[in-house]
């Protein structure tokens, strides 16, 4: 690290949902040397300006060699990744001299202990953070809630809205608001974070402000009703043209967990999403924490523009939830 700045950034999962948007925003700023850490033999294509280091994830020394000289590591792994992959990467990173790690724990409010215990994704996020601590590194977690346009386009199991079928399931009465972020906003947030000085030398933000903690960002604070109204504006239709039902949040979580225990992965997804809409407001991050949007200089976004992307994606590609 030179001049109190993050200069070299390594990313595991640079072509993934969140990783690709982080890379895109880092490239726009052109202030960092970016290395994509890729599995040995991978045919993945990376943008111009991104270095590629292929590693054997079963060999720690291979990962260490690829990470040497970097200042910050971002990890974005599929939920289907082998469980030993994340801790192995964290250990290798610290041995390679990297002390700052963004773990594979995106979205959750890690400071809400009860929420972490009751949401099926909570233990996953907690374990990822513990991997960094156990390795001796410092973590910074991106608490962005769910990715808005991606979740809206992924059907009834996520935000309860299926654009193609014109069906909606409102959890309770559909008015409970949660924070949610576009993938682009998440990319901008991480890029802005890594542009900050590491330690403070004045009253302006620094990376260390969020050391071993989460930084909370959001695009919108919206309810399902807000989302559905936005879909109507984009499509030019109304409730009358849709099949709209309702389901109690607690009952929906219960049946989703039953499906999960039977081996249905989408039961896990449904339980994870629905728990954010609990009437206690756990999904409303900004009611409990200060958002970092202003400190990071993030722009305000247009809800209907983000909705339009999701609508077009689902209608064009039959967008479904991907692990």
DAFENSUL-V52564 format. One record per helix or strand. SS is the DSSP state (H for helix, E for strand). FROM is the first residue (numbers start at 1). LEN is the number of residues. If there is no record, write none. Layout:
ss/from/len
SS/FROM/LEN
SS/FROM/LEN
//
This chain:
ss/from/len
E/5/1
E/8/5
H/17/13
E/33/7
E/50/6
H/60/8
E/72/4
H/83/13
E/100/3
H/113/6
H/122/14
E/138/6
E/146/2
H/148/5
E/155/1
E/161/2
E/167/5
E/178/4
H/183/12
E/197/1
H/207/4
E/213/4
E/220/3
H/224/12
H/239/3
E/243/5
H/249/13
H/265/11
H/285/3
H/303/15
//
